[in-house]
Amino acid sequence: MAISPEWLKKPKDLNHVDAALWPANLHRSSHGEFEIGGIGVTDLGAQFGTPLYVIDQDDFFARATRVKNALSAAAESIGTSAKVYYAGKALLTTEVASWIAELGLNLDVASGGELAAALAGGVEPARIGLHGNNKSLSEIGRAVAAGVGAIVIDSEIELERIASTAQAQGRVQPVRLRVNAGVHAHTHEFLATAREDQKFGLARADVPRLVERIRAEKHLKFLGLHSHIGSQIFEAAGFIEAAKRLLAIQAELLKFGDVTELNLGGGFGINYTTADEAPDIESIALKIAEGVAAECAQLGIEVPVLAFEPGRIIVGPTGVTLYTVGTIKDVALSEEGAGAVRKYVSIDGGMSDNARPSLYDAAYTVRLASRSSSAAPALVRVVGKHCESGDIVVRDDYLPADISNNDIVAVAATGAYCSSLSSNYNMLTRPPVVAISQGQARLIVRGETEADLFARDVRYQELLNSQPLNGKD
Ligand SMILES: Cc1ncc(COP(=O)(O)O)c(C=O)c1O
């Protein structure tokens, strides 16, 4: 009885490492184990414990450079330039911020905390853009004081708050205006409406009036319009539709002043499973640029600087999560007919270190990483250790039928939106993050300890402080 989804093909060789899914420097060694930058997963597990987020730092640098070059080349091909912001929400630590600074990329942050990480990582304030649909006054104050290069205005009240903050600080704050373009894209389709039903951005009809207000404010400098249409996008069409809608407004705005740039957000898709065929960034970037150029020609306006905010496409494929296998259960699926069995493989993490399957039904790929195996493929569901039946890390994939307790498995493409979305649900400690470069593994975020879990628990701290130290009064 077939219980695997239609998209999932039984792999011919479960030991094979598919370069389209795994970090560039991950290989299976001659003795069968996954190595990342030459370091075996068994050693990584022994040194840092599991669950463990591992980032192939050399791949991160290569991917970030490729994305930046591809977007810049596409912009140059239509006579303009590109500003590329790494979307910090995908994965941000001060170490990652320092890589962004070293790479000469810009950084998009979405909270005071992300701003603090960016600054501590040495990113030049002028290269930082601040997002958010409900920025606090304190976040606005910190961003203006730091001299961030752009704040993306998401509402009229925010326009007023940023203007008065900049005035109080005697600064001129560059701003963009986030527009609800009415385009929502995911993978192959996009939906175009009058206005998308969501919390971000301003209605297109309100934009001319708000830009007039920005232009009238001595302490604000208008850079241009912004739209972000979704995530995990494989096609250029949605970006082009959003660009058309924004450029039509831009043509009107240009009659009364400068509009130097157009920010089309992030959302470029990656491969999570063998069913995904994400396009090369070069080809999608070129299509978007050509769409923008054609629309500008049609409207008779100059091609603006193009800004983008890619997150997932830079960091996602560079990360893997290592888990140790615990309980394994063969569950008979009576409704599927006689003989239908699903192998439930429990690992030592779960929805607290990867919320995407439970949040978005996201699909992932898992492989046995601590050894190779010649056993037949068994359809598995990799589940976590939380008290939720929806605590699934990999809903459907194959592992060798001899998968057993204490094996280490690796889940691919967990660099984006896993560590950054992690939680302490069920009082699990959040895993460490290790970066591997030039054959060296370095801890960039240590794992949480039980003491960390209780650090904010007032009663626990009171008890701790009232205990006699070392048994003496
Ligand atoms: C405004 C904005 N820009 C950029 C991104 C990054 O998207 P991605 O990581 O899919 O490229 C997001 C993600 O939610 C976003 O909301």
PDBQT file of the ligand as one rigid body, heavy atoms in Angstrom, charges set to zero:
ROOT
HETATM    1  C1  LIG A 501      10.368  42.215   4.454  1.00  0.00    +0.000 C 
HETATM    2  C2  LIG A 501      11.119  40.953   4.268  1.00  0.00    +0.000 A 
HETATM    3  N1  LIG A 501      12.242  40.987   3.548  1.00  0.00    +0.000 NA
HETATM    4  C3  LIG A 501      12.975  39.863   3.351  1.00  0.00    +0.000 A 
HETATM    5  C4  LIG A 501      12.575  38.647   3.878  1.00  0.00    +0.000 A 
HETATM    6  C5  LIG A 501      13.431  37.447   3.634  1.00  0.00    +0.000 C 
HETATM    7  O1  LIG A 501      12.782  36.448   2.954  1.00  0.00    +0.000 OA
HETATM    8  P1  LIG A 501      13.606  35.172   2.454  1.00  0.00    +0.000 P 
HETATM    9  O2  LIG A 501      14.395  34.672   3.622  1.00  0.00    +0.000 OA
HETATM   10  O3  LIG A 501      12.549  34.202   2.046  1.00  0.00    +0.000 OA
HETATM   11  O4  LIG A 501      14.483  35.622   1.330  1.00  0.00    +0.000 OA
HETATM   12  C6  LIG A 501      11.391  38.575   4.613  1.00  0.00    +0.000 A 
HETATM   13  C7  LIG A 501      10.929  37.290   5.159  1.00  0.00    +0.000 C 
HETATM   14  O5  LIG A 501       9.924  37.122   5.750  1.00  0.00    +0.000 OA
HETATM   15  C8  LIG A 501      10.633  39.758   4.825  1.00  0.00    +0.000 A 
HETATM   16  O6  LIG A 501       9.510  39.753   5.538  1.00  0.00    +0.000 OA
ENDROOT
TORSDOF 0
